[in-house]
Amino acid sequence: MGSNGGELCLSSFDVRWSLADSAFIARSDRHPGLVARDEWSSLAALEGLIELLEQQRPHDHSVDRTAA
């Protein structure tokens, strides 16, 4: 995963059905500690992973500033 112009870039991810969890599980190769799950949709599990990754990255406060 890297940051490119303020956008999130995943280098690699994996989404699998977990029989034990009865849910789709999404993981990133660069952030193995972050896991997202969704009982109904593999895409929703991936979107959940992206949200977790976005929460983990530092926020650029300069984007929030308006020009004087």
N, C-alpha and C positions, 0 to 999 in steps of 0.2 A: 504494500500500500504506500502511496506517496501523495503528496499534495501538489497539484498542478494548477496554478492560477486560482487557488481557493477552492478547487473542486477535489472531491475524494476520488482516488484511483485505487482499485483493488488489483493487486498483482495476481492473486489466485484465491479462489474460494471453493468450498465444497458444500454441497447440500445433499443430504441423504435422509432416507426414511429410517427412523429408529423404531424398531419393533418394541424395545423395552420402554421407550417414552411414548409410543404411539403418536409420534409427531415428526415433522421434518426438522432436521437440525442443520443449521448453517454455521460454517467456520471459515476463518481466514488463515492462510498459511503464515502470515506475519504476526498475527495476534491470536495465538492458539488458546489463550485464556478467555477470549470473548466468544460466546456461543449464543445464538438466537434460535428460538424454536417456534413452530406454529403447527397446530394440530391439523389444519386443513390445506395449507398451500405452501409449496416450496418457494414460490416467489415472495410470499409474505415473510417466510423465514429469512430469505436473503435481504429483503427490505429492512427487517428488524436488525440484522447484522450491520447493515449500512448505518442505521440510526445509532447503534451502539458505538461504531467507529467514529462517527461524527461527534458524538458526545465526548469521546476520549481525546480528540485533538484540541489543541489550544485555540481559543477564540481570538481572532484578529480584531481588536477594538477600533483600529483605524477605519475599518469598513463602516462602522456605526457613525462616524463623525460626518457632519455636514460642513460644506465649505462656507466660510464666513463672507 
